[in-house]
């Protein structure tokens, strides 16, 4: 969610052209990271927003082995995709030993034992 009105840009820089202005409180889906910038999707538009304007700070972690990304925080949930060893993921939350992660345009859950 945006913490203030913010420009969504075409690249991870203030020199990127403005795609649209997102109003304060806009819900966004966060994808990959580039430094302090986050690739976000709001409605049908995708672009870059500086992390200072997003609530729910994301942290970056790296997978320690190939790991299944699941649709929920349990091994009983469906596998969304297989994440390769050494992939950087953005962590947006947790539930017990599971972490809500974003990789590119996908999101799901990974057990903390597979992250460093």
Backbone as ProteinMPNN parsed JSONL, in Angstrom:
{"seq_chain_A": "XXXXXXXXXXXXXXXXXXXXXXXXXXXXXXXXXXXXXXXXXXXXXXXXXXXXXXXXXXXXXXXXXXXXXXXXXXXXXXXXXXXXXXXXXXXXXXXXXXXXXXXXXXXXXXXXXXXX", "coords_chain_A": {"N_chain_A": [[0.848, -1.163, 0.0], [0.498, 2.233, -0.765], [2.078, 4.945, 0.924], [1.759, 7.58, 0.565], [0.921, 10.016, -1.992], [2.383, 9.035, -5.007], [4.696, 8.824, -7.716], [4.493, 6.37, -10.216], [6.974, 4.826, -11.975], [8.728, 4.213, -15.127], [11.162, 2.986, -14.911], [13.614, 1.964, -12.438], [14.309, 4.499, -11.132], [14.507, 8.035, -10.55], [14.738, 9.265, -12.941], [13.283, 7.782, -14.7], [10.448, 7.668, -16.852], [7.227, 8.975, -15.916], [4.602, 6.849, -15.293], [2.087, 6.79, -14.099], [0.276, 8.555, -11.511], [0.052, 7.397, -8.317], [-2.416, 7.322, -5.873], [-2.423, 8.147, -2.357], [-2.614, 5.355, -0.215], [-3.163, 3.462, -2.135], [-3.537, 0.118, -3.111], [-1.012, -2.116, -3.876], [0.712, -4.636, -5.727], [3.678, -6.106, -4.951], [6.673, -6.78, -6.637], [9.738, -7.661, -7.96], [12.912, -6.314, -6.744], [15.077, -3.463, -6.941], [17.693, -2.164, -5.682], [16.623, 0.447, -3.682], [14.193, 0.536, -4.859], [10.984, -0.743, -5.859], [9.318, -3.022, -7.947], [6.06, -2.659, -8.911], [2.586, -3.565, -9.192], [-0.39, -2.05, -9.951], [-3.658, -2.281, -10.325], [-4.061, -2.51, -13.753], [-1.611, -1.603, -14.431], [1.97, -1.608, -14.416], [4.973, -0.767, -12.827], [7.69, 1.141, -11.391], [8.295, 1.994, -7.97], [9.589, 3.977, -5.358], [10.787, 2.51, -2.37], [10.397, 3.962, -0.026], [7.857, 4.952, -0.162], [6.1, 2.936, 0.295], [4.16, 0.877, 2.409], [4.744, -1.617, 4.952], [7.489, -2.807, 5.102], [9.8, -4.408, 2.97], [12.075, -7.103, 3.033], [15.114, -8.435, 1.749], [16.052, -11.747, 0.943], [17.982, -14.744, 0.404], [17.66, -17.796, -1.343], [18.624, -20.933, 0.004], [18.749, -23.328, -1.181], [17.207, -25.239, -3.841], [13.777, -24.622, -3.777], [10.329, -25.166, -3.053], [7.851, -22.836, -3.835], [4.927, -22.093, -2.245], [1.284, -21.957, -2.259], [0.22, -21.302, 0.167], [1.024, -21.125, 3.731], [2.097, -23.85, 4.336], [3.087, -27.282, 3.914], [1.047, -28.684, 2.827], [-0.218, -27.044, 1.072], [-0.66, -26.064, -2.376], [1.991, -26.235, -4.818], [3.388, -23.372, -6.19], [5.545, -22.577, -7.773], [8.913, -23.65, -8.538], [11.675, -22.431, -6.892], [14.901, -21.518, -7.74], [18.095, -22.399, -6.292], [19.941, -19.857, -4.64], [18.463, -17.69, -5.462], [17.302, -14.373, -5.12], [14.814, -13.227, -3.018], [11.95, -11.228, -2.144], [10.814, -10.557, 1.037], [7.743, -10.289, 2.562], [6.212, -10.784, 4.773], [5.262, -12.955, 7.556], [4.333, -16.167, 8.857], [4.398, -18.092, 11.478], [6.954, -20.391, 10.91], [7.074, -19.833, 8.253], [7.537, -17.786, 5.324], [6.167, -15.052, 3.571], [6.722, -14.452, 0.267], [8.023, -12.669, -2.611], [8.83, -13.118, -5.977], [9.926, -11.902, -8.873], [7.048, -11.608, -10.764], [5.543, -13.273, -9.256], [4.053, -14.564, -6.247], [4.156, -16.134, -3.03], [4.59, -18.702, -0.536], [7.379, -19.64, 1.466], [9.352, -21.899, 3.339], [11.167, -20.839, 6.179], [13.577, -22.151, 6.701], [14.849, -22.433, 4.286], [15.898, -20.028, 3.563], [18.35, -17.409, 3.661]], "CA_chain_A": [[0.0, 0.0, 0.0], [1.291, 3.464, -0.816], [1.955, 5.762, 2.138], [1.506, 8.938, 0.103], [0.835, 10.083, -3.446], [3.714, 8.714, -5.517], [4.786, 8.525, -9.134], [4.928, 5.06, -10.686], [7.903, 5.138, -13.055], [9.044, 3.165, -16.098], [12.398, 2.324, -14.492], [13.92, 2.115, -11.015], [15.078, 5.728, -11.01], [13.704, 9.239, -10.729], [14.827, 9.668, -14.351], [12.308, 7.0, -15.463], [9.238, 8.443, -17.149], [6.104, 8.726, -15.024], [3.517, 6.076, -15.907], [0.861, 7.308, -13.495], [0.382, 8.979, -10.12], [-0.728, 6.542, -7.429], [-2.925, 8.054, -4.715], [-2.113, 7.591, -1.041], [-3.468, 4.248, 0.162], [-3.387, 2.539, -3.246], [-3.021, -1.235, -2.915], [-0.126, -2.545, -4.949], [1.359, -5.941, -5.613], [5.112, -5.845, -5.053], [7.456, -7.829, -7.279], [11.185, -7.637, -7.768], [13.545, -5.133, -6.164], [16.316, -2.94, -7.51], [18.11, -1.191, -4.669], [15.508, 0.916, -2.862], [13.003, 0.584, -5.706], [10.183, -1.959, -5.956], [8.437, -3.121, -9.109], [4.718, -2.849, -8.379], [1.44, -3.594, -10.082], [-1.6, -1.442, -9.4], [-4.64, -2.467, -11.401], [-3.467, -3.088, -14.963], [-0.334, -0.933, -14.69], [3.144, -2.078, -13.7], [6.092, 0.163, -12.893], [8.592, 1.179, -10.241], [8.019, 2.961, -6.908], [10.616, 3.953, -4.319], [10.297, 1.795, -1.185], [10.002, 4.913, 1.012], [6.438, 5.265, -0.315], [5.339, 1.703, 0.461], [4.089, 0.384, 3.782], [5.099, -3.025, 5.048], [8.849, -2.882, 4.567], [10.236, -5.698, 2.451], [13.484, -7.423, 3.192], [15.598, -9.381, 0.743], [16.712, -12.943, 1.421], [18.46, -15.592, -0.684], [17.348, -19.206, -1.11], [19.807, -21.748, 0.296], [18.633, -24.509, -2.029], [15.976, -25.208, -4.623], [12.681, -24.68, -2.813], [8.984, -24.972, -3.574], [7.033, -21.717, -3.384], [3.586, -22.65, -2.082], [0.164, -21.015, -2.25], [-0.067, -20.973, 1.557], [2.115, -21.447, 4.647], [2.072, -25.248, 4.772], [3.446, -28.226, 2.853], [-0.189, -29.196, 2.233], [-0.663, -26.11, 0.041], [-0.165, -26.334, -3.728], [3.248, -25.619, -5.248], [3.209, -22.322, -7.191], [6.7, -22.7, -8.652], [10.16, -24.051, -7.888], [12.64, -21.33, -6.896], [16.261, -22.052, -7.816], [19.062, -22.051, -5.25], [20.636, -18.601, -4.859], [17.539, -16.658, -5.936], [16.937, -13.338, -4.154], [13.37, -13.046, -2.885], [11.514, -10.163, -1.248], [9.97, -11.1, 2.093], [6.752, -9.285, 2.931], [5.518, -11.126, 6.007], [5.555, -14.292, 8.052], [3.358, -16.896, 9.657], [5.199, -19.155, 12.064], [8.255, -20.572, 10.251], [6.899, -19.586, 6.819], [7.695, -16.402, 4.893], [5.462, -14.62, 2.353], [7.783, -13.931, -0.593], [7.778, -12.251, -3.986], [9.912, -13.353, -6.931], [9.382, -11.418, -10.147], [5.619, -11.287, -10.669], [4.884, -14.323, -8.483], [4.153, -14.513, -4.793], [3.767, -17.36, -2.353], [5.158, -18.965, 0.778], [8.581, -20.475, 1.53], [9.755, -22.169, 4.713], [12.321, -20.04, 6.565], [14.796, -22.968, 6.676], [15.447, -22.346, 2.954], [16.28, -18.633, 3.314], [19.433, -16.856, 4.494]], "C_chain_A": [[0.902, 1.238, 0.0], [1.02, 4.32, 0.419], [1.7, 7.227, 1.82], [1.317, 8.898, -1.399], [2.25, 9.895, -3.997], [3.643, 8.424, -7.009], [5.211, 7.081, -9.351], [5.748, 5.344, -11.939], [8.214, 3.934, -13.931], [10.324, 2.415, -15.764], [12.665, 2.672, -13.034], [14.824, 3.319, -10.78], [14.138, 6.919, -11.157], [13.797, 9.764, -12.164], [13.887, 8.844, -15.241], [11.05, 7.816, -15.689], [8.103, 8.021, -16.215], [5.006, 8.002, -15.799], [2.179, 6.603, -15.417], [1.173, 7.786, -12.082], [-0.526, 8.077, -9.3], [-1.144, 7.359, -6.205], [-2.48, 7.379, -3.428], [-3.119, 6.482, -0.733], [-3.774, 3.265, -0.96], [-2.777, 1.182, -2.916], [-2.201, -1.619, -4.132], [0.377, -3.946, -4.666], [2.835, -5.71, -5.883], [5.809, -7.045, -5.665], [8.92, -7.688, -6.947], [11.668, -6.315, -7.179], [14.771, -4.746, -6.96], [16.774, -1.831, -6.579], [16.932, -0.838, -3.786], [14.194, 0.989, -3.634], [12.312, -0.767, -5.743], [9.334, -1.896, -7.217], [7.06, -3.476, -8.582], [3.69, -2.91, -9.502], [0.262, -3.016, -9.328], [-2.641, -1.484, -10.515], [-3.975, -3.139, -12.585], [-2.101, -2.484, -15.286], [0.785, -1.487, -13.826], [4.266, -1.079, -13.905], [6.863, 0.134, -11.588], [8.225, 2.311, -9.284], [9.136, 2.845, -5.881], [10.016, 3.359, -3.053], [9.888, 2.724, -0.049], [8.506, 5.21, 0.982], [5.546, 4.032, -0.204], [5.318, 1.299, 1.919], [4.403, -1.101, 3.785], [6.463, -3.251, 4.424], [9.199, -4.297, 4.145], [11.711, -5.889, 2.746], [13.864, -8.426, 2.117], [16.307, -10.532, 1.428], [17.096, -13.766, 0.204], [18.136, -17.039, -0.347], [18.63, -20.011, -0.951], [19.829, -23.039, -0.511], [17.414, -24.333, -2.908], [14.818, -25.427, -3.661], [11.342, -24.448, -3.512], [8.365, -23.715, -2.973], [5.604, -22.248, -3.367], [2.521, -21.564, -1.998], [-0.239, -20.591, -0.846], [1.05, -21.479, 2.45], [2.065, -22.863, 5.219], [2.489, -26.138, 3.605], [2.204, -28.849, 2.217], [-0.755, -28.261, 1.167], [0.004, -26.431, -1.29], [1.157, -25.604, -3.997], [2.938, -24.617, -6.364], [4.309, -22.428, -8.233], [7.887, -23.221, -7.842], [11.131, -22.885, -8.02], [14.033, -21.938, -6.843], [17.11, -21.595, -6.63], [19.749, -20.742, -5.634], [19.768, -17.472, -5.391], [17.25, -15.661, -4.815], [15.425, -13.164, -4.185], [13.108, -11.861, -1.967], [10.546, -10.768, -0.245], [9.043, -9.994, 2.592], [6.029, -9.592, 4.23], [5.864, -12.532, 6.444], [4.349, -14.861, 8.778], [4.09, -18.113, 10.191], [6.57, -19.218, 11.406], [8.205, -20.305, 8.753], [7.005, -18.099, 6.514], [6.923, -16.166, 3.606], [6.512, -13.939, 1.485], [7.26, -13.553, -1.968], [9.023, -12.539, -4.796], [9.364, -12.957, -8.288], [7.928, -11.037, -9.965], [4.852, -12.305, -9.839], [5.042, -14.092, -6.993], [3.66, -15.828, -4.216], [4.504, -17.484, -1.037], [6.333, -19.93, 0.692], [8.929, -20.687, 3.001], [11.065, -21.435, 4.998], [13.635, -20.825, 6.535], [15.536, -22.864, 5.337], [15.872, -20.92, 2.578], [17.44, -18.225, 4.214], [19.495, -15.36, 4.311]], "O_chain_A": [[1.93, 1.277, 0.676], [-0.112, 4.408, 0.895], [1.453, 8.025, 2.724], [1.528, 7.857, -2.022], [3.199, 10.514, -3.515], [2.669, 7.856, -7.503], [6.175, 6.616, -8.743], [5.28, 6.019, -12.856], [7.997, 2.788, -13.537], [10.55, 1.321, -16.279], [12.027, 3.559, -12.467], [15.948, 3.186, -10.298], [13.098, 6.823, -11.809], [13.009, 10.625, -12.555], [13.711, 9.172, -16.414], [10.632, 8.573, -14.813], [8.028, 6.871, -15.782], [4.539, 8.484, -16.831], [1.259, 6.834, -16.202], [2.221, 7.455, -11.526], [-1.728, 7.998, -9.554], [-0.31, 8.011, -5.577], [-2.196, 6.181, -3.411], [-4.319, 6.641, -0.956], [-4.556, 2.334, -0.769], [-1.625, 1.107, -2.488], [-2.64, -1.464, -5.272], [0.457, -4.38, -3.517], [3.202, -5.176, -6.93], [5.572, -8.185, -5.266], [9.295, -7.603, -5.777], [10.929, -5.333, -7.126], [15.422, -5.59, -7.575], [16.305, -0.697, -6.672], [16.305, -1.722, -3.201], [13.19, 1.462, -3.102], [12.962, -1.81, -5.668], [8.716, -0.876, -7.522], [6.899, -4.477, -7.885], [3.895, -2.385, -10.597], [-0.048, -3.433, -8.213], [-2.508, -0.795, -11.527], [-3.389, -4.213, -12.446], [-1.501, -2.82, -16.307], [0.581, -1.798, -12.653], [4.488, -0.599, -15.017], [6.709, -0.783, -10.781], [7.893, 3.421, -9.702], [9.582, 1.741, -5.567], [8.877, 3.662, -2.698], [9.109, 2.322, 0.815], [7.942, 5.664, 1.977], [4.37, 4.078, -0.568], [6.342, 1.369, 2.599], [4.338, -1.762, 2.749], [6.572, -3.822, 3.338], [8.932, -5.261, 4.864], [12.494, -4.939, 2.71], [13.018, -9.178, 1.634], [17.069, -10.331, 2.374], [16.603, -13.523, -0.897], [18.311, -17.469, 0.793], [19.601, -19.8, -1.677], [20.829, -23.756, -0.514], [16.662, -23.373, -2.739], [14.872, -26.324, -2.82], [11.239, -23.642, -4.437], [8.352, -23.544, -1.754], [5.128, -22.791, -4.364], [2.816, -20.406, -1.705], [-0.97, -19.614, -0.685], [1.938, -22.191, 1.981], [1.998, -23.049, 6.434], [2.27, -25.79, 2.445], [2.307, -29.481, 1.167], [-1.672, -28.639, 0.437], [1.096, -26.999, -1.328], [1.405, -24.515, -3.478], [2.304, -24.967, -7.36], [4.043, -22.377, -9.434], [7.858, -23.228, -6.611], [11.383, -22.404, -9.125], [14.311, -22.783, -5.992], [16.867, -20.54, -6.045], [20.099, -20.532, -6.796], [20.281, -16.407, -5.736], [16.981, -16.064, -3.683], [14.832, -12.976, -5.247], [13.934, -11.527, -1.118], [9.571, -11.415, -0.627], [9.488, -8.917, 2.988], [5.302, -8.742, 4.743], [6.652, -13.222, 5.797], [3.472, -14.133, 9.244], [4.369, -19.055, 9.449], [7.275, -18.211, 11.348], [9.194, -20.527, 8.054], [6.62, -17.256, 7.324], [7.0, -16.958, 2.668], [7.127, -12.96, 1.908], [6.223, -14.033, -2.425], [10.138, -12.245, -4.365], [8.446, -13.596, -8.802], [7.606, -10.223, -9.099], [3.629, -12.211, -9.729], [6.024, -13.507, -6.536], [2.861, -16.538, -4.826], [4.984, -16.494, -0.486], [6.295, -20.909, -0.052], [8.814, -19.767, 3.811], [11.965, -21.412, 4.157], [14.699, -20.231, 6.361], [16.725, -23.176, 5.265], [16.17, -20.642, 1.416], [17.515, -18.632, 5.373], [20.335, -14.697, 4.92]]}, "name": "protein", "num_of_chains": 1, "seq": "XXXXXXXXXXXXXXXXXXXXXXXXXXXXXXXXXXXXXXXXXXXXXXXXXXXXXXXXXXXXXXXXXXXXXXXXXXXXXXXXXXXXXXXXXXXXXXXXXXXXXXXXXXXXXXXXXXXX"}
